Amino acid sequence: MSKKHQKALRRSKAIRKKHNIQRMKNRVKVAATVATTAAVLAVPEIKAQSIDEIIVTARKKPEIVLDIPMNISSISEQEMKSRNIIDKESLYRTIAGAASPRGQLILRGLSGSNSSTPGTTNVWTDGVPFNFSNVYDVERVEVLRGPQGTLYGSNAIGGTVHVITNKPNLNEMEISTSVMFQNEKHRPGTEVRAFGVVNLPIVEGSLGLRVTAHSGSKTGKILNLNDGHRGETEDEFIRAQLMWEPNDKTRINLSYVRDEWFSDAYDNVDLSTPPYYYEALLTPNADATYGYDVELAFPSCPSGASRPECKLSHIGGLIQDGYNPDFSTWYLLNHFDENSTSLVALTIDRDDIFDGVDLSYAGSYRDGNTAGRQNHWSRYDAQDMFRTWIDDTNGWTRFTHELRLQSSGEGPLEWTVGAFHDDSRGDENPNVQWQYHASDNRSRAIADYLWGYWWGYEDPTQLGIDMYGNGNVHYNGNQTRWDDTETAYFGEVSYTMDLEDGKTL
């Protein structure tokens, strides 16, 4: 426990002791038998003392959770281990009043993200806005419900989740590893997750390094009946922290985080029961642009058949082993999504920089990239007839700085003032969306038939050459750039009144 946490605990206990003494002075003396009963009834209070010792930093300073007048809950490392909470999805499922579709937190109906354009629920890690991916080697997670705009910015309308990681131990070396194997119904294969922590005191009592790493993979649940593809999801994470405490009043922590995720597994099924589907009928014609005349047909589907089952019935495909209509889809071309984020953060805490005043700074720089191939975007269900897709790429950077001064005394008056600056940019690698089609003559003939007239070209391949220098590109869907800057100043003052004998002091 840090010196700041010890001070907060001592202060809270002192206040509670004073109030308990006053209540005892006002208590009427009773018979010994009643006193004995009272002693028995007091046992639950003794057990509840552990609650009084839960320290949180919801108001950006160490405090006892029961002393904070807000809706807050704290999930400890031990609790997360006992409940097998290892990532944000499993954590969000345990938060009362929260939802987590696709791993995105929603508090009070409002959501948040890790992109350069934050949502309306904030997620912080170690004092900087950053959406975590797993909770391995985490000291605790604090959940603040309701608007937190004063201390956590305008995006904290629904609430804030703050992850506090385990910091380097400056006195003891630590090495720990764990491997998890998990089997899930309807998911073939075994999910594997490996975790590791190395803590190294470089200069005992002053300088230490802590490295946390994770790697995991799992097979997809949903089967593509066209080619038997299930895909897999892989994620890798590393966090390194260098802590320096040159004296009893100064703490400097430099951290680096790298988070990577890739998936070519499907996360949705196709349970639609269409009356028909699109089919391209090609007749060889040497005089046609690509050697084929094209005509659209609309074969009917068996009553009640899902779209994948309908496709199989018409092409004479075989139902594959392990087929389950609730976990199947149909695509000629498989998709993928990947993203990576790097974060460098610096936090500096200086106690008593002035008499009774503490100073804190938290700064961060991050960059991120996402890429993906969308295979089910097309008009006319063209993806059923030939391979066509959209490639998306997105790159961004973000700087944040926060400087804060706050009272450090144990008196009734407490205050916090500070400034926050946030700068997000996407100009180095803008959002780009390209629509492609396969380069074989059959695919080009269908693309020409479906879309050539949209651009006034008899040959859409020539459009791609003229516009983008690539005959397989239909068009550039969008290309955007942004530069968002936010600066905020904040302050908070509180005064604790001591009530004795019904009087306010």
Secondary structure, 3 states (H helix, E strand, C coil): CCHHHHHHHHHHHHHHHHHHHHHHHCCCCCCHHHHHHHHHHCHHHHHCHHHHCCEECCCCCCEEHHHCCCCEEEEEHHHHHHCCCCEHHHHHCCCCCEECHHHCCEECCEECCCCCCCCCCEEEECCEECCCCECCCEEEEEEEECCCHHHHCCCCCCEEEEEEECCCCCCCCEEEEEEEEEEECCEEEEEEEEEEEEEEEEECCCEEEEEEEEEEEEECCCEECCCCECCEEEEEEEEEEEEEEEECCEEEEEEEEEEEEEECCCCCCCCCCCCECCEEEEEECCCCCCCEEEEEECCECCCCCCHHHHHHHHHCCCCCCCCCHHHEECCCCCCEEEEEEEEEEEEEEEEEEECCEEEEEEEEEEEEEEEEEECCCCHHHHHHCCCEEEEEEEEEEEEEEEEEEEECCCCCEEEEEEEEEEEEECCCCCEEEEEEECCCHHHHHHHHHHHHHHCCCCCHHHHHHHHHCCCCEEEEEEEECCEEEEEEEEEEEEECCCEECCEEC
